[in-house]
Amino acid sequence: MLGATVATGAELSGLGSAARSLLGATQGVYVEAGDGTVLLAQAADLPVHPASVSKVPTTLALLRKFGPEHRFVTSFEASGRLHDGTLDGDLVVASEGDPYFVDENALLVVERLNALGVQRVTGTLRARGSLTFDWQSDPDAGRLRQAMSGMAPAAAWAAVRELHDADAATSGSSSVTLPTIQFANRISDAAPGAAPPVARILIVHQSQPLLALAKSLNDYSNNIFKPLADAAGGASAVERVARSVLPAEMRSEVTLGDGAGTDPGNRLSPRAAVKLLRALEQELALTGHRLYDILPVAGVDAGTLHDRLNASDEVGRVVGKTGTFGDYGASALIGAIPTSDRGVVYFAILNHGIAVPDARRRQDRFVRALLQRLHSHSWEYRPDTRTAVARAQLLSAP
């Protein structure tokens, strides 16, 4: 196992002792300058459970497969004749697995369907594909059907109406009343296993771009990343991508049983975590983006880092990813800090066997000690303040 090592330089003197006293001598931490100089390595090659830091290699794998502008499609199809406001048959929702399809998006769809003349459905709402609604799997579309039937929260409708007020070009009705569709929920007479009737597309809903979608999920560390990893090929594919960007001697230091951080077998070392963070940065640079475009900025973005490292001389200086799984005694913080003399400085703290509140306090204290020793400055970051639903697209079939 690597011992504690510190690069020379008066401004970094005492960083190793700070790691031992603030984090604990057995806790893993690794700090690397932009030119690859190792500033600190303590238990840096020890793989431990990384909790939601597992989402970093998943994010990398998703970007490599789809690109930052990819949108997940959810289409709504009529399986029968439409006449006098009634769809005589089923409404079919065909999903590519958009993890961010929520009440607001459903209400936009209902508005557009109402505008197309769909007020009632003599059958039911049927799902095809991997449907996720309101952060949960919805294989029979039961929860989505309830929302479309008028049971969506009032706050969701208020957000949609606010969107209409902010953008007069938004298509669909802006009526005061909640848009709804009446489903008769009639059971199909088709024989078991029979092919469903041929459906025609009415509405195509496109998710917000992957870049913004992944940032929202990373900001809050939402575990919907677990099924989202399936879109990248599953945990084994994510693990292969992660190992492919690591030096040969580090490849055994990453093991992924899932892409979100809940599998008890997940393992990652601090030094491998930094290399993965840098690989994600390099992937983003190919399309002109930065780490803050897909990971939260401390003290700025809502979510897990909003109330951490947010003092006046800290806010906006750390972009990173948290990880928390108390059942495994796992707590992590990895990130990047821009400096005027060492480029971007990257760090990874992977705690194990420590209560989560205490681990977070130790992490923040160490990062503050690091900031005090670096000539750091804030990221040139301007958050996108639009709501998630405002970044989605809704298209009518030609």
N, C-alpha and C positions, 0 to 999 in steps of 0.2 A: 504494500500500500504506500502511496506517496506520502511523504512527510510534509510539514508546513514549510513552505519556501516563499521568500519575499524578494522582489526585485530591488536593486539598489535605488537610492534616491531619497533625499531628505523628506520630500513630501509624502512618501509612502512608509516612512519609518514607523514601526510599531503596528503595521497592519496584521502581521501574523499573531502578535500577542493580543490584538483586538479580537481576532477571530477566536482564539482560544478562550478569552475571558467573556466575550459577548455571546458567542454561539455554543461554546463547549468544545473541548479538544477532540472529541470523537465525531463531531458533526461535520458533514461534507460541505466544503465551499471552494469555489474556483473563480479566479478573477483574471481576465486576459485583456491586454490592450489591443488597439486596432491593428497594430503591426504583428500581432501574435505573441508578444512578450508576455510571459506568465508573471503576473503581479502577486498572485497568491494561489497556493494549492494545498489544501488540507483535506485529507481523506477524499481526494478529488477523483480517484478511480474506483471508489466503492459504490456499486449500484444499490440503490435503495428505492423504496416505492416513491414515485414522483407525484402521485395524485394527479391533479389536473394539468400539470406540466406536460402530461401525455398528449394534450391537445395541440402542442406545438408541432410534433411530427405529423399529426393528422392534418393540421392546417397546411403544412408543406406538401403532403401527398395530394391533398385536394387541389391546391394551386397547380401542381405539376400535371395533374390529369385534366383539369377543366380550364384553367386560366382564370384571372381575376374578374372577367366580365361575364362569366357563365351565369345563366339564370335557370333555375329549376322550373319546369312547366307543370301546371295543374290545369287540365282542361275539363270543361263541363259539356256533356253530350246528351242529346235527346234521343231516346230509343223508340220514340213513337211520334205520332202526328201532333202538331201544335195547332190549336184552333180555339178562338174565342177565349183566350187567356188560359187555356188548359192544355197541358202536355199529357196526351193519352198514352201513358207508358211510364218508364223510369227515367229519372235524371241520373246520369252516370258521371262520377268524378274520377278521372284518370290522373293519377299522381306519379311524378318522378321522385317523390320523397322530399319535397320542399320542407325543411325543418322549421321554417318561420311562417307557416300558414296559420294565422290566428283569427280571432273574431273579427278584427277590422278588415282583413282581407276577404273573409266570408261575406261581410256586409257589402263590400264593393261588388262582389260577384252577384249577390242577390239584387242589388240596384240595377245592374246591367241586365240581368235576366228579366226583371220586371219590365225594364224599358223595351226588351225584345218581345214582350207579351206573355212571359211565363209567370202566371200568378198562382196556378194550381197544378199539381202533379197527381195523376190518378194512381200511380204506382208509388215507388219509394226512391230514396237516394241510395245508389249502389256505388261501391268503391272498386276501382281496378288499379292495381299497383300498390305501392307502399305509401299509404296515406298517413301523414302526421298532422294532427290538429291540436292547437293550444298546447304544444310541447309534449304531447303524448301520442302513442300509436292509436290509430282509429280505424282498424281494419274493416269494420262494417259500416263506417261513416255515420254511426249513431250520434256521436257528439256533434259532428258537423251539421247533421240534419237538424238537431235541436236548435243550433245557432241560426240556421237559415230559416227556421220556422218561427222566429220571433223571440227566442230565449237568449239572445246575445246580451251581454252586460250593457247597461246604459252608457257606461264610460266608453265602450268601444264605438258606439254609434256617435257619441259626442266627438270622438277623435276623427271619425270619418267626415262628419259635418264640418269640423274645423279645417280639415284638408280641403273640402270643397270651397270654403270661404277664402282660404289662402291661395287657391289656384282655380281661377274661374274657368280655365280650360279643361279641368277634369271632367271627363264624360260621366254620364249617368245622372240619376235623379238626385236632387238635393232637398227633397221634401223633409218636413219636420218629423213626420212619423217614421218609425222604424220599418225598413223594408222587410217583407216576409214572403215566403212561399208556403202554400198549404200542401202538405203531403198526405195522401190518403193512406199511405203505407200498405197498400194492397199487396198481398203475396202473389208473386208471378205464377201463372198457370203452366209455365214451361216444365217439361219433364226434367227430373234431376240429371244434371250433367249435360243438358242440352245447351247448344251455343246460344248466347244472348242475341236479341235482335240487333241488326245493324244500326249503329248510332251515328248521328251527325253532330259535329262540333258546333256549339253555340258560342262559347266563351273560352278564351285562352288566358289564363293568369300566369304571368311570369314573375318569379321571385325577384327581390332586389339582387343586384350583382353579388357574386360569391364573395368578393373582397369586403363589401359592407356587411353582408350576412355573417361571415366568419368573425368580423370584428365585433359585431353585436353579441355573438355567442361567447367569444373570448372575454369581452368586457365583463360579462356576468358569470363566466365559467359554466355555462349551461350544459348539462350532461346529455342534451339532445345530440351532442357530438358523437355519442356512441353509435346510434344508427346512421348518422351522417358519414361515419367512417366507412360504412358499407358501400357508399357511393364511390369511395376511393379504392374499393377492392377488398375491404375488410381489414381487420387488425394485422393479419399476416402481410398484406400488401403495404400497409403503413410501416410496419417493422422493416420490411425490405428497403423501402425508400430511406428510412432513417439510417439504417446500417450502410447504405450505399454512399452516403455523404460523410461518413466518419472515417478517420484513419483506421487501417486494419487492426491496430492494437486496441482500438476502442469499440469495435463492433460487438463484442460480447457484453458490452456494458449497457446495452439497450435490449429490453425484452418487453413486448407489448401483447397483452391478452385482449385488450380492447383499445379503442382510440380516444377514450374520454378520461380514463384514470380511475375507474371503479374496480377493475379486475385485480384480485389480490396478488397475481403473479407479475404485474407490471414492475419493471425495474429500469433505473436510469442512474448514471453517475453524474456528478456535477460537471466534470470536464466534457462529457458527451452532451450534456444539456446545453452548454455554451456553444459547442460546435453546431448543434442543431439550430440554435437561435441564429447563428451566423449564416447557416445554409438557408434559413427562411429569409433572412435579409437579402442574400444574394438572389434568391428566386424573385423576390419582390422588385429588386432593382432592374431586372430584365424588362419590366413593364413600367418603369419610372415611379415605383412606389417605395415607401419606407416602412419600417417596422410599425410605426404608429398608425399606419393605415389599416392594420389588421390585429394589433394588440393594444391593450389599454395603456393610457398615460396616467401616471399617478397624480392624484389631486385634480385632474381635469375631467376624465371620462367617468360617467356613472358606472357603478359596478364594484368589483372586488378591490380596486385600487383607489377609489375615489377618496376615501378617508384615511389613506395611508401615505406617508411621505409627502404631506401636503402643507408643510410650513412654508412661509413666504420665500425662504431660500432653498426650498426643495421642490415646490410644485412645478410640474411640467418637465422635470429633469430625468425621470425614470420611465422608460417604456418597458413593459414586461408582462409576466404571466405568473399568477399565483397558483397554488395547489394545496388542497386541504382534504384529508380523509382521516378523521379522528379514529375510526375503527382500526386503522392500521398504524396509528401513531405517526402519520405522514403529514408534513407541512412543508411547502416549498415556495420559494420566490426566485425567479430568474429575471434578468433584465439587461438593459443597455443604457449607458449614460454618455451623452456627448461631451467631449472635453476640447479645450483649445490647444492642447499640446500632445495628447496621446490618441487622438482620433476618438472613435467610439470605444468605450470600455465596457466589456461584457462581464456579467457575473452570474453565478448560480449558487443558491443556498438550498440544500436538500436536507431537511431535518427528519430525524426518525427517533421514535421512542420518547417524544416530548409532547406534552399536552399542547393542543393547537394554540390557545391564547398566549401561552408562554413562548412558543416557537415564533409566532408573529412578532411579539415584542423583541425577541432576540434578532430576528431578521431585520426589522426596521432600525434597530440600534446599530447593527453592523453596517447597513447601507448608509446610514448617516455618517458613521465613521469613515466610510469610503468617500462619500461626497466631500467631507471636510479635507481630505487628502488629495482631491483631484481639482483641477481647474475646469469645473463643469459649468454648463450653461443649459438653458431650457431648449427642448426640441422646437423647431419651427413648425408647430403643429396648429392647425385650425380645424377643430372638430366639425363634422357634418351634423348640424342641429335638426335636420329634417327627421320626421318620424319614419319608422321602418316601412310603414304602409305607403308612405309617399314615394319610396324608392322602388316599389313594385310597379308592374305594368299590366294593364288589362286590355286585351284585344278581342274584338268581335270577329267571328269567323267571316271570311269574305263571302 
